[in-house]
Amino acid sequence: MSNSKAAVEAAGGANVKARSSLWDSIRACGIFGTRVQKEELRRRIVMPVYLRSAVAASIRAQDAGAGVSVAAEKRNGTEADEMPEAPLVVFVNSRSGGRHGPELLIRLQDLISDEQVFDLSTTPPTHFVRYGLTCLENLASLGDDCAKAIRVKLRIMVAGGDGTVGWILGSLGELFLQKREPVPPTGIIPLGTGNDLSRSFGWGGSFPFAWRSAVKQSLFKAVSNPVQSLDSWHVTIIMQETQGIQLPYCLKPLVEYDLNQDVDVQRELPEKVSCFEGVFYNYLSIGMDAQVAYGFHHLRDTKPYLAQGPISNKLIYAGYSCTQGWFFTPCVRTPNLRGLKNILSLHIKKLNSKEWEKIPIPTSVRSLVLLNLNSYGSGRHPWGHPTPKYLDQRRFYEARADDGLLEIFGLKQGWHASMVMVEIISAVHIAQAAAVKLELRGGDWNRAYLQTDGEPWKHPLNREHSTFLKVERTPFQSQMISGK
């Protein structure tokens, strides 16, 4: 088969996928599906008034004890016996989705109740975990069987993009660490640009056109759909102490850290180091794709009126891809000088192995991606669908979001990445890893671009001292509600 014919057939397959996605979106709106009645939905998900008032009061006061007295004031015998099938709390990023964010917030408050729908611009999820859930746990310890059942059955919905979902999952991760299980499973109403977490668990890739009906369908599915597991990955960054570096929200300073436990240092260490840590759920990448994302985020922060929705966002991304050297590498220098091999070394641990193994990075690779999900870059699958024979030859496993492995692949340049993204070819397969160590070395480059789950930053490089990154799976898995 000729290359041109293969490309046409692949494009045809992409069109079929698009039509299928559109049809699924139409069905989800309830036009051809089951019509969801508001009162029936409320009966299944709304908490008794005394409990939802107690939770809201605890969060407002930032005091779990404040809700106990509120519950005592509002409680009555009838309310105590009303038990929803799956009590639901919804977090809305009202700043996502352009104009849809505020409208969706109002719609959800009308469908459920004000006390069970939280605007993330005013109520961070950590407050819900530390005060709202603690209030339910306190009431349960005082003998309130209804509060105990609500705490066990509780489910979460997040209306936002991948970054918002990761924020919620990270906050719920506190429950694992504090042994306050069960951890509520999470569903998604997609409001972001890429929505890869939403796509991976069957909630769709974009905010639906007939969204008022679709929202009811999403809440209805969140009640009884099955729960799936999702690996979470902890990243630690150790670098020379640097002033003025702007790291993304997902990375926090780490006060104490033993540098020698994780890195094999071949050169003199700096006198002062800075350490940061964070968690990602989809990917960590280094290179040109992160540089394009950084340019987009910088533009959105300085000129927010230019990025008002998914379509305009994708157009801006495309523009940055052409202007950042991703497509048009200057001819005055050999393209190989822009490969990550010049600044990066990679070590991995394979599944069920305790030994670190150095993995060569191909000279042509300009972006290195550590991928957890089967969706990247707005629904693409750059790892592809290797045959069982290929997997056996490379000693790879079939990729899943709960297999304890990261798929590590490379992108060469814009033209290669474009064909990967339309799934004509697969990315450069480098490795599968249960743990990863990266060393960024200074030299001709004075900076590198990195991103985790769509949050990019510009990272300074030093000629004398390296930056080390270590990635390991967290000891717990997040729980996701399937949208299928």
N, C-alpha and C positions, 0 to 999 in steps of 0.2 A: 504494500500500500504506500502511495506517495505521501510525503510530508504534508502537502497542501490538502490532500484528501483527508488525512488524519485530523488536520486542524479543523476542517469543515465539520467532520463528524463530531469532534469534541465540542465545537461551538453549538452544534445541534443538541448535544446532550445537555449543555449548559442551559439552552433555551427550554428544554423539557423540564429541567429542574426548576427554572424560574416560573414556568406555567403551573407546575405542581405546587410550588410555594404559594403562588397567588390563589390557587383553588383552595388550598388549606386555610388561607387567611379568610377567604369568603365563607367557608364552612364554619370557621371559628366564630364568625360574627353572629351566627344563629339564624341566618337567612334560610339555609337548608338543613340546619342541625336542630337539636333540641332547644326549645325556647325555655329560658330560665326565668322563673317567677321571682320577683324581688322578695316577697314574704317567705317563700320557701327557702331562699338563699339565706336570709337573715336568721331563720329558725336554726339553720345548720351551723352558723359561724359566729353569731353574736353572743357575747358573754352575758350572764346576769348583770343587771345594772349596778348592784352593789360591788361586784368584783371589778368591773371595768372602771367604775368611779374610783375605787381604791387604788388600782394600778396607776391611773392618770394622776391622782393626787400625790402618790409617792414620787412619780417622775418630776412633777412640777416643783415639789419641795426638796427634791434630791435627798429624800429621807424615806427609806423603806418602812419605817415605823409610822409615818404619817397616814399611810393607807389603811392601817389596822383600825384606827378610830373612825375613819370615813366609812369603812365596811360595816362597822357596828351601828352607825347612824342610819344607813340606808337599807340594811338587810331586813328582809321579812320572809316568812315561811314560804310564800308562793315562789319568790325569786330563787330561793335556795334550791328548789326542786327542778328548775329549768336548766337542763344540761344540753349545750350544743354538741353536735356530732364531732365537729372539728373547729374549736375556737380559733379565730384567725386574727392576727395582728399584721397590719400593712404599713410599710415604710415607703414614703414617696420622696424622690429627689425632685422637688418642684422646679429645680433649675435645669433639669434634663428635658429633652424632647421639645425644645422651643416653647411655643405657647401651650402645648399639651400638658406640661407639668402641672401648672396651677389648676387647669380645668380638670385634670384627672384627680387631683387632691380633693376638690369639691365633690366630684362624682362618687368617689370612694367613701367619703364621709357621709354622703346621703345614702349609699347602699348599705353601709355597715353602721357605724356610729363615730362621732367625733373622738371618743376615748380610745378607739381601737385603730385609728389611722393617724400616723405621725409624719409630720413634715421634717425631713432631715436637716433643713436649714435652721430649725429651732430646737429639735430634739435629736441629739446624736444617739446611735444605737447602744452605746455603752451605758447611757442613762437608763435605757429600758432593761438592760441585762442586770445592772447593779441595783436598781431601785424597783422597777416594775416587777421583774421576776422574783426578786427577793421578797417583795410584798406578798406575792402568791405563796411562796414557800413558808413565810412566817405564819400566814393564815392557816395553811395546811398543818403546820406543826401545832397550832392551837386547836386542832380537831375539826377544821372546816373541810368536810369531804368534797364539797363542790370545788373549792379552791384547789384541792389536791388533784382532782380529776382534770380541771382546766389546765393545770401546769403540765400534766402528763400528755394531754391530747393536743396541746398548743401547736399551731403551725404558723409560719411566717411567709408573707409575700413581700417582694421588693419591686418597686416600680422605679427603674433607673437603668443605667448602663453597666458594663462589666466592673468598672471601678466602684460603683455604688454597691453592687452585689458583693464584691470582695470585702468592702468595708463592713457590711453586715456579717458576713461569714467570719471575718476576723474577730468581731466583737462577740459573736456566739462561741468562738473558740475559747473564750475565758471560762465557759462552763465546763469544758473538758479539763482544763488545767486545775480548776477548783473542785473537780469531782461533783459537780452539780447536774448530773445527768438525770433525765434525758435531755438532749439538745434538740430544740425544735427544728424540724426540716424546713427547707426554704424553697419557695417557688418564685417565678420571675414574670414581671410585666415589662417587656423590653422598651426602653426609652432612649438608649444610647445610639451610637453610630455603628459599631461593629456587632455588639450583642452576641459574642461568641459563646459565653456561658449559657445564655438563653437558648441559642441554637442547639448546643450540645445536649441539653436536657428537654428538648421538644417544646419550648415555649415560643418559638418563632424568632425571626431575625429582625423584625421591625415593628413599630407601633402600628396596629391595623387601621385601615381607613375608617371603617364603621366601628370605632373604638368603644362607643358606649355599650353596645351589645356584647362586644368581644370581652370587655372587662368582666361582665357578669359570668361569661363562660369560663374565663380564667379562674375566677374565685370559686366557681362550682367545681372545676377540676382539682383545685388545690385541696378540696375537702377530703377526697377519697383516693386520689391517684397514688400509685406506689412510690416508695422512697428508694433512691439510688445513692451510692457512695461516691465521694469525690476526694481524690488525694489533694493534700495541701503541702506546699513546699516552702521550707524556711531558708532564707538566704541571709548570710552574714557577710558584711563587707568590712575589710580591714585596710586602712590606707594611712599615709602620712597625714598628720594634722594639717588641715587646710582651711583657711578663712574664706568665707563667702560662698561656699558651695551650696547650691539650692537643690536639696534632695526631695523626691516626691513624698506625698503624705504617707505612703505605705511603709516608708523606712523610718525607724526611730533610733535615737542614739542608744548605744549599749555601753553602760558605765564600766563594767569589769569584763575583761576577756583575756584569756591566755593565748597569745598569738602562736606560741610554739606547738600547741596541740593540733593545729590544723594546717600549718604551712611548712613546707620544706624550704627554708630560706637559704638562698645561695649567695646573697650579698648582705652588706651591713644594714641593720635595721635602723630606721629613724628613731631619734630620741623620743619623739611624741607621736602617738598614733591616734586616729579616730576610728571608732567601730560603730557600725550601724546594723540593724537587723529588720527583717520584715517577712511577710508571707505572700506568696503568689499562688494562683489557682490555675492560670492558663499558660502563661509563658514568661520567660525572661530572654531578652535579646540584646545583642551588642552589634553595633555597626550602622550601616546606611539606613536601614528601616527605622531604627531608633532616631537617627538624625532627622529624617523626614517627619516623624511624629513630634519631635521636639520643635521643629519649625512651625508645625500646625498649632501646637499648644501655645507657643509664644504669641502667634498671631491672634488666637482666640482670646488670650488674656489681655492683649493690648487693644484689639479691635473686635470686641465680642459681637458687634452688629453684622460682621461678615459671616459668622458661623451660627446660623439660626435653624439648622435642620440637617437630617442625614444626607440629603442630596447636595446641599452647598458644602457640607463637610467633606464629602468624597471628592468634589471638584477641587477643593483647596488641597487635599492630600495629593491629588494627581498633579497639580501645579508644582507643589514642593518636590515631588518625585523627579520632575524634569529639571528643576533649578539647583538641586543639591548635589549634582554630580552622580546621581544614581544611574541615569541613562547616558549622560554625555561626559565621560571621563576625559579630561584634557589630554590631547595627543602629545603634548610636550614631555610628558612623563609616562613611563610604561605603566599600564593598568595594574600590573602585579604589585607595584609599590603601594597600592591602596588596599591590598588584601589584609585581612585580620591576622594572618600568620606573622606579620611584622611586629605586632604588639601583644599577641595573645598566645598563651599556652593552656592546654586542656588536659586534665586528668579526671578519670572516672572510676567509680566502683560499679562493677556489674552486679546483677541480681544474685543474691546469696554468696557474695564474695566480700572478703575483708581487705583485699589488696587494691591499692591504687594503681591504675594503668594509664600511661601517657598515650594520648590519641593525637595523631598528626592532623593538622588543619590544612585542607587543600589550599594551594596558593591562590586560586581564583576566588575564594569565598570572601565576600565583603559584608555579609551579615551572618551571624551565628545565632540560632534560635534553640532554646530549651523549651520544648512544648509538652504540655500535660494533656490538653483536650484534643479532640479530633476536629476542632474548628479554630481557624486563625485568619485574621484579616477579613472579617465580615463573612464568615461561612466557608472559607476555602479550607482544603485539606492538603497542605503541602507535602506531608509525609506520604500521601497517596495510599493505595491499597495493594501492598506487595502480595505476590502469590505465595502460597505455602512453601513452594520450592525455594523461592528467593529468601524467605524468612529462615528456612532451615540452613541455607548456604551461609547466610550472614550471622547465624545464631541470634536472630532477632525474635521477638514475641509480637503477637498481634496487639496493636496499640489500643489501650483502654484508659479511661480517666481514673480507674481505681486499681491499676495493676502495679503500683509502686515503682513505675519507671517513667523517665522523661525521654522523649524522642529528641535527639539532637541532630539538626540539619543545617545546611548552609544555603545561602542565596548568593549568586555570583555578581549580578548587576541587574539593572532595570529590565533589560530585555529578557533575561533568564527568569527573573521574578515574575514578569507579566505572564509568561507561558506557564509557570508554576501555579499562579493564582487562577488561571482559567482551566487548570487541571489538564493541560495538554501533556505536560511532563511532571515528574515529581522533583522535589528539591534534592540537593546533594545529601544523601544519607551518610551520617558520620558515626553515630553510635546510639545505643540505648543505655541509660544509666540509672542506677539506684541512688547515686550520690555524685556530685560534680565539684571539682575545684578548678578555678580559673585564676590565672595570673596575668594582669595587664602591665606591660612594661613600657616605660617611656622611651623616647628616641626622637626620630624626626617628627613624630606626632606629639602635640602638646595637649591633646584632649581626645576623648572618645565619647560616644553617645550610647546610652543604655536605656532600657525601659523594662518595666514589669507590669504586665496586664494593662498596657496602654498608658502608663504614667512614665514619661521619659525624663531624663536629666542629662546635662552635659557634665562629664566627669574629667577633671584635670589629670594629666599624666605627668610623671616626673622621670627624668633621665636616671636618677640615682636610686630611687625607691619604687617598688612595685605596689600595685593595689591587688589584694587577694579577695576572691569571692568563694564562698563555700555554700553549696546547696544540698540540703538533705530533706527527706520527707518527714513531716511532723508525725508524732506517734498516734495521731487520731485522724479520722476522715470526717469531712463535712457531710451532712445529710441533705440531699436535694430531692425535692418533689419532682417527679416526672411530669412533663406537660403533655405527653403522648397518651 
